[in-house]
Amino acid sequence: MRLLIATDAWHPQVNGVVRSVERMTEAGAGLGVETVLLTPADFASLPMPGYSEIRLSLVTRASVLARWERLAPTHVHIATEGPIGHAVRGACLRRGQPFTTSYHTRFPEYLAARAPVPEAWSYAWLRRFHAAGSGTMVSTPSLERELSARGFAGLMRWTRGVDTDLFRPRDGDAFPGLPRPIFLSVGRLAVEKNLAAFLTLDLPGSKVIVGDGPDRARLQALAPDAHFLGALTGEALARAYAGADAFVFPSLTDTFGIVLLEALACGVPVAAFPVTGPLDVIGETGAGALDADLRAAALAALAVPRARCRQEALRYTWAESARQFYENIALAHALGPMRAIPRRRFRAGAEAAPPEAAGASGDEAKRFA
């Protein structure tokens, strides 16, 4: 298998898409797969307005086809729905090449937070984008239920993993001088991460934020007593996790949250809203606390045994994630292209909200705001 992975998310971005693609690429060799990438590094690009970390590739049909001929893939996976993903999708359809996709990001909710675009319109476009493939990979059962309720078909499970050698409990105080307990949050500083819900909580001790992004200045002004450390990686990031007393995850829109696994692997209990991602990773495991009252969840997490958190994280490996990923690709390729969902059945203006059993949705932002 010579697999082409097309992704609009790539360095210098630090997010779950980039990390997942990197891990699958690394694992491919051990599974007899040669993996090649098509990323913004292969094209001229422009910074996304208001979010310069994200590059919008200037992709043309000719440039994609030229690279396709050079790379000569036997299988194709499209990780994102941006310019590169859209161009590769078009190339696959023209060539009759089966391909898989993955659903990483709630773009309808992200876009609606920034512009007056109805979520139903965005979901209709995304549904049509993914319907042309042979299968769409999703990270959790609750996300699978939600997307199925929204009319997505051909859904396949693909979990995530964590490096439990790097992310592990450690001795020493990573935050000397800061009052305890330490409540930590790690992630991109952007409006969709809902960090204000954490920073405005009345909590004892100290709040620490690791990460960077376009919302940093606003958040620092909102919570001048919080400690913003910027982006950390590797050992520095692992030490920050291990030095915290609780990890607070205020996002209502993440589809998984690899940071949840990293915190647990370091022995740190998680506090979060009961939405997609935390519901699937924490749920009833006893490795954290989920509550519509985030303050109550944060305080309850302090009582969770750290050994229980580590034990739960050990269930997630990148090896198992890679096995699922490559098996899905082989199966979907053998099945061939899916039939596109008829437009008459799912019109943007007529899309119904998923039932409560479908898990997280854009409605959660209203429930927990």
C-alpha positions as CSV (number, residue, x, y, z in Angstrom):
1,M,0.0,0.0,0.0
2,R,1.3,3.5,-0.9
3,L,-1.0,5.8,1.0
4,L,-1.4,9.5,0.2
5,I,-2.6,11.5,3.2
6,A,-3.9,15.0,2.2
7,T,-4.1,17.5,5.1
8,D,-4.6,21.2,5.3
9,A,-3.5,21.1,8.9
10,W,0.3,21.0,9.3
11,H,3.2,22.6,11.1
12,P,3.5,25.2,12.6
13,Q,0.0,24.3,13.8
14,V,-0.1,22.3,17.0
15,N,-3.4,20.3,17.2
16,G,-4.9,16.9,17.2
17,V,-5.0,16.6,13.4
18,V,-1.3,17.3,13.0
19,R,-0.4,14.9,15.8
20,S,-2.6,12.1,14.5
21,V,-1.3,12.4,10.9
22,E,2.3,12.3,12.2
23,R,1.6,9.3,14.3
24,M,-0.1,7.4,11.5
25,T,2.8,8.2,9.2
26,E,5.3,6.9,11.7
27,A,3.3,3.7,12.3
28,G,2.8,3.0,8.6
29,A,6.3,1.7,8.0
30,G,5.9,-1.0,10.7
31,L,2.7,-2.2,9.0
32,G,4.2,-2.4,5.6
33,V,2.6,0.9,4.4
34,E,4.5,3.6,2.6
35,T,2.9,6.9,3.5
36,V,3.4,10.1,1.6
37,L,1.9,13.5,2.6
38,L,0.4,16.4,0.7
39,T,0.4,19.4,3.1
40,P,0.5,23.2,2.9
41,A,4.4,22.9,2.8
42,D,3.9,21.7,-0.8
43,F,2.1,24.8,-2.0
44,A,2.2,28.6,-1.8
45,S,-0.1,29.7,0.9
46,L,-1.5,32.7,2.6
47,P,-2.2,33.2,6.4
48,M,-5.8,32.8,7.4
49,P,-7.2,36.3,8.3
50,G,-7.3,36.6,12.1
51,Y,-5.5,33.3,12.5
52,S,-2.1,33.5,10.9
53,E,-0.9,30.2,12.3
54,I,-3.3,28.5,9.8
55,R,-2.1,28.6,6.2
56,L,-4.6,28.5,3.3
57,S,-2.9,26.7,0.4
58,L,-3.2,28.2,-3.1
59,V,-4.0,24.9,-4.7
60,T,-4.8,24.4,-8.4
61,R,-6.0,21.3,-10.3
62,A,-2.7,21.2,-12.2
63,S,-0.5,21.4,-9.1
64,V,-2.4,18.6,-7.4
65,L,-2.3,16.4,-10.5
66,A,1.4,17.0,-11.0
67,R,2.1,15.9,-7.4
68,W,-0.3,12.9,-7.8
69,E,1.7,11.6,-10.8
70,R,4.9,11.9,-8.9
71,L,3.6,10.3,-5.7
72,A,1.6,7.5,-7.5
73,P,-0.6,6.5,-4.5
74,T,-2.5,3.3,-4.5
75,H,-4.7,4.5,-1.6
76,V,-5.9,8.0,-0.5
77,H,-7.0,9.5,2.8
78,I,-8.2,13.0,3.1
79,A,-7.8,14.3,6.7
80,T,-9.3,17.8,6.3
81,E,-11.9,19.6,4.3
82,G,-9.8,22.6,3.3
83,P,-8.3,23.6,-0.1
84,I,-5.9,20.6,-0.3
85,G,-8.6,18.2,0.9
86,H,-11.1,19.6,-1.6
87,A,-8.6,19.4,-4.5
88,V,-7.6,15.9,-3.8
89,R,-11.2,14.8,-3.4
90,G,-11.8,16.3,-6.9
91,A,-8.8,14.4,-8.3
92,C,-10.1,11.1,-6.8
93,L,-13.5,11.6,-8.3
94,R,-12.2,12.4,-11.7
95,R,-9.9,9.3,-11.6
96,G,-12.5,6.9,-10.0
97,Q,-10.1,6.5,-7.1
98,P,-11.7,5.3,-3.8
99,F,-10.7,7.4,-0.8
100,T,-11.4,7.7,2.9
101,T,-11.9,10.9,4.9
102,S,-11.8,11.7,8.6
103,Y,-14.0,14.1,10.6
104,H,-11.7,15.9,13.1
105,T,-13.1,19.4,13.5
106,R,-16.5,20.9,14.1
107,F,-16.2,23.6,11.5
108,P,-19.9,24.5,11.6
109,E,-19.6,25.5,15.2
110,Y,-16.2,27.2,14.7
111,L,-17.5,29.2,11.8
112,A,-20.8,30.1,13.5
113,A,-18.7,31.5,16.4
114,R,-17.0,33.9,14.0
115,A,-19.5,34.7,11.3
116,P,-23.3,34.6,10.8
117,V,-23.3,31.3,9.0
118,P,-26.1,28.8,10.0
119,E,-24.6,25.5,11.2
120,A,-27.1,23.6,9.1
121,W,-25.6,25.1,5.9
122,S,-22.1,24.1,6.9
123,Y,-23.2,20.6,7.9
124,A,-24.9,20.2,4.5
125,W,-21.7,21.0,2.8
126,L,-19.6,18.7,5.0
127,R,-22.1,15.9,4.5
128,R,-21.8,16.2,0.8
129,F,-18.0,16.4,1.0
130,H,-17.6,13.2,3.0
131,A,-20.4,11.3,1.1
132,A,-18.2,11.1,-2.0
133,G,-15.7,8.9,-0.2
134,S,-15.7,5.2,0.7
135,G,-15.8,5.8,4.5
136,T,-15.5,8.6,7.1
137,M,-13.4,7.9,10.2
138,V,-14.7,9.3,13.5
139,S,-12.9,9.2,16.9
140,T,-15.7,8.4,19.4
141,P,-19.1,6.6,19.7
142,S,-20.9,9.8,20.6
143,L,-19.6,11.6,17.5
144,E,-20.6,8.7,15.4
145,R,-24.1,8.8,16.7
146,E,-24.3,12.5,16.2
147,L,-23.1,12.5,12.6
148,S,-25.3,9.6,11.8
149,A,-28.3,11.6,13.0
150,R,-27.2,14.4,10.8
151,G,-27.2,12.1,7.7
152,F,-23.6,11.2,7.4
153,A,-23.0,7.6,6.1
154,G,-20.2,5.1,6.0
155,L,-18.8,6.1,9.4
156,M,-15.8,4.1,10.7
157,R,-14.3,4.1,14.2
158,W,-10.7,5.4,14.6
159,T,-9.6,6.1,18.2
160,R,-6.5,8.1,19.3
161,G,-3.5,7.2,21.4
162,V,-1.0,8.8,23.8
163,D,2.8,8.4,24.3
164,T,2.8,7.0,27.8
165,D,6.6,7.0,28.0
166,L,6.7,10.8,27.5
167,F,3.5,11.6,29.3
168,R,3.9,10.0,32.8
169,P,3.8,10.9,36.5
170,R,6.9,12.8,37.6
171,D,8.5,13.9,40.8
172,G,9.2,17.5,41.6
173,D,7.2,20.7,41.5
174,A,6.8,22.1,38.0
175,F,5.2,25.3,39.4
176,P,7.3,26.4,42.4
177,G,5.8,29.4,44.3
178,L,2.3,29.1,42.8
179,P,-0.5,28.5,45.3
180,R,-2.1,25.1,45.2
181,P,-4.1,23.5,43.8
182,I,-3.0,24.0,40.2
183,F,-5.7,23.9,37.6
184,L,-4.2,23.4,34.2
185,S,-5.6,23.8,30.7
186,V,-3.7,23.0,27.5
187,G,-4.7,23.9,24.0
188,R,-5.1,26.5,21.3
189,L,-6.1,29.9,22.6
190,A,-9.1,30.5,20.3
191,V,-12.7,31.4,20.8
192,E,-14.0,27.9,20.0
193,K,-12.0,26.4,22.9
194,N,-14.3,28.2,25.4
195,L,-11.4,29.0,27.8
196,A,-13.3,31.9,29.2
197,A,-15.6,29.4,30.9
198,F,-12.5,28.1,32.9
199,L,-10.8,31.4,33.5
200,T,-13.8,33.1,35.0
201,L,-14.4,30.3,37.5
202,D,-14.1,31.0,41.2
203,L,-11.5,28.4,42.2
204,P,-8.8,28.2,44.9
205,G,-5.1,28.1,44.1
206,S,-3.8,28.9,40.6
207,K,-5.0,28.7,37.0
208,V,-2.3,27.8,34.4
209,I,-2.7,28.0,30.6
210,V,-0.4,26.3,28.2
211,G,-0.8,27.2,24.5
212,D,-1.0,30.1,22.2
213,G,-3.4,31.5,19.6
214,P,-5.4,34.5,18.4
215,D,-7.4,34.9,21.5
216,R,-4.5,35.2,23.9
217,A,-4.6,38.9,24.5
218,R,-8.3,38.9,25.2
219,L,-8.0,36.0,27.6
220,Q,-5.1,37.6,29.5
221,A,-7.1,40.7,29.9
222,L,-10.1,38.7,31.1
223,A,-8.0,36.8,33.7
224,P,-4.9,38.8,34.7
225,D,-4.2,36.5,37.7
226,A,-3.9,33.4,35.5
227,H,-0.5,32.2,34.4
228,F,0.0,32.0,30.6
229,L,3.0,29.9,29.7
230,G,2.7,30.0,25.9
231,A,3.1,26.9,23.7
232,L,5.1,24.0,25.2
233,T,6.2,20.7,23.7
234,G,8.0,17.5,24.6
235,E,9.5,17.2,28.1
236,A,8.4,20.8,29.1
237,L,4.8,20.0,28.2
238,A,4.9,16.7,30.0
239,R,6.3,18.3,33.2
240,A,3.6,20.9,33.1
241,Y,0.9,18.3,32.9
242,A,2.4,16.2,35.7
243,G,2.8,19.2,38.0
244,A,-0.9,20.0,37.9
245,D,-3.6,18.9,40.4
246,A,-6.4,18.9,37.9
247,F,-6.8,19.3,34.2
248,V,-9.7,21.5,33.1
249,F,-11.1,21.0,29.6
250,P,-13.8,23.6,28.9
251,S,-14.3,22.9,25.2
252,L,-17.8,22.2,23.9
253,T,-16.8,21.5,20.3
254,D,-13.7,19.2,20.3
255,T,-14.4,15.8,18.7
256,F,-12.0,14.0,21.0
257,G,-9.3,15.9,22.8
258,I,-5.9,14.2,22.8
259,V,-4.9,16.5,25.6
260,L,-7.3,14.5,27.8
261,L,-5.2,11.4,27.3
262,E,-2.0,13.3,27.9
263,A,-3.2,14.6,31.2
264,L,-4.5,11.2,32.3
265,A,-1.2,9.6,31.3
266,C,0.6,12.0,33.7
267,G,-1.8,11.0,36.5
268,V,-3.9,14.1,36.4
269,P,-7.7,13.9,36.7
270,V,-9.8,15.7,34.2
271,A,-12.7,18.2,34.8
272,A,-15.0,18.9,31.8
273,F,-18.5,19.4,30.6
274,P,-20.4,16.2,29.7
275,V,-20.0,16.5,26.0
276,T,-18.4,14.6,23.1
277,G,-14.8,13.8,23.9
278,P,-15.0,13.9,27.7
279,L,-18.1,11.7,27.7
280,D,-16.2,9.1,25.7
281,V,-12.7,9.3,27.3
282,I,-13.8,9.9,30.9
283,G,-17.4,8.8,31.1
284,E,-17.9,6.5,34.0
285,T,-14.2,5.5,34.3
286,G,-13.6,7.4,37.5
287,A,-10.6,9.2,36.0
288,G,-12.2,12.6,36.3
289,A,-15.4,14.6,36.9
290,L,-18.0,15.7,34.3
291,D,-20.6,18.3,35.2
292,A,-22.6,21.0,33.5
293,D,-21.2,23.1,36.4
294,L,-17.6,23.3,35.4
295,R,-16.5,24.6,38.8
296,A,-18.1,21.6,40.6
297,A,-16.3,19.3,38.1
298,A,-13.0,21.0,38.8
299,L,-13.3,20.7,42.6
300,A,-14.5,17.1,42.4
301,A,-11.6,16.2,40.2
302,L,-9.2,17.0,43.0
303,A,-10.4,13.9,44.9
304,V,-9.7,11.5,42.0
305,P,-6.8,9.1,42.6
306,R,-4.0,9.8,40.3
307,A,-3.2,6.2,39.8
308,R,-6.7,5.7,38.4
309,C,-6.0,8.3,35.8
310,R,-2.8,6.7,34.7
311,Q,-4.5,3.3,34.5
312,E,-7.2,4.6,32.2
313,A,-4.6,6.3,29.8
314,L,-2.8,3.0,29.4
315,R,-5.8,1.7,27.5
316,Y,-5.1,4.1,24.6
317,T,-2.1,3.3,22.4
318,W,-1.0,4.8,19.1
319,A,-0.4,1.2,17.9
320,E,-4.1,0.4,18.3
321,S,-5.0,3.7,16.7
322,A,-2.8,2.9,13.6
323,R,-4.2,-0.6,13.4
324,Q,-7.8,0.8,13.1
325,F,-6.7,3.5,10.7
326,Y,-5.0,1.3,8.2
327,E,-7.6,-1.5,8.4
328,N,-10.3,1.1,7.7
329,I,-8.4,2.3,4.6
330,A,-7.9,-1.2,3.3
331,L,-11.6,-2.1,3.9
332,A,-13.0,1.1,2.4
333,H,-10.7,0.7,-0.7
334,A,-12.0,-2.8,-1.2
335,L,-15.6,-1.7,-1.0
336,G,-15.1,1.1,-3.6
337,P,-16.7,4.6,-3.7
338,M,-19.9,5.3,-1.8
339,R,-23.0,6.6,-3.4
340,A,-23.6,10.2,-2.7
341,I,-26.5,11.1,-0.4
342,P,-29.4,12.5,-2.5
343,R,-29.7,16.2,-2.1
344,R,-33.5,16.0,-1.8
345,R,-33.3,14.1,1.4
346,F,-31.0,16.4,3.3
347,R,-31.6,20.0,2.4
348,A,-29.6,22.6,4.4
349,G,-32.7,24.5,5.4
350,A,-34.5,21.3,6.5
351,E,-31.8,19.7,8.6
352,A,-33.1,18.6,12.0
353,A,-31.0,18.8,15.1
354,P,-29.7,15.4,16.3
355,P,-31.6,13.8,19.2
356,E,-30.2,14.2,22.7
357,A,-28.9,10.6,22.6
358,A,-26.6,11.6,19.7
359,G,-24.1,13.2,22.2
360,A,-22.4,16.6,21.7
361,S,-23.7,19.1,19.2
362,G,-23.8,22.8,18.6
363,D,-26.7,22.9,21.0
364,E,-24.3,22.2,23.9
365,A,-22.7,25.6,23.5
366,K,-26.1,27.0,24.4
367,R,-26.7,24.6,27.3
368,F,-23.4,25.3,29.0
369,A,-22.7,28.9,28.0
